[in-house]
């Protein structure tokens, strides 16, 4: 068999393997995540006061992925906001049952915006926040929970 033909079949094999793997991961993420999400509670203003509590659309903020769990240098959590107005994430938390707790600094997400929270140290930007941990925070099999400043769970994500 000549080298050109061998390289062609090798590249074809890589392409097909990548497509199958990505299809399985996509299917797993969509099916497993929808089966395990807890109900999302939205704060409501009490009827006895004139205070207006800004509410967001239920399910408008989601943890869409946890990448690199257990590997400090690549570990990230991606959060997306699909609501109509801006969302102030100041003092929100990303936490798990092992005591890991990231508290958001002053930060706002705008309509269809997303932010990646990196476990390592770095310089915060408009799309990346850095925790500054010396150890990996997330591990396979646990749930990462996003809570608002009042402690109400807004979303949960099972770490694959």
Protein Blocks (a to p, Z undefined) as FASTA:
>chain_A
ZZklmmmmmmmmmmmmmmmmmmmmmmmmmmmmmmmcccdddddddfkbcbdcddddehka
ccfbdehihiaklgccddddfbfbdcdfehiacddfkopacddddddddehiacdddfbg
cdddfkbccehiabdfbdghiacddddfkopafbdcddZZ
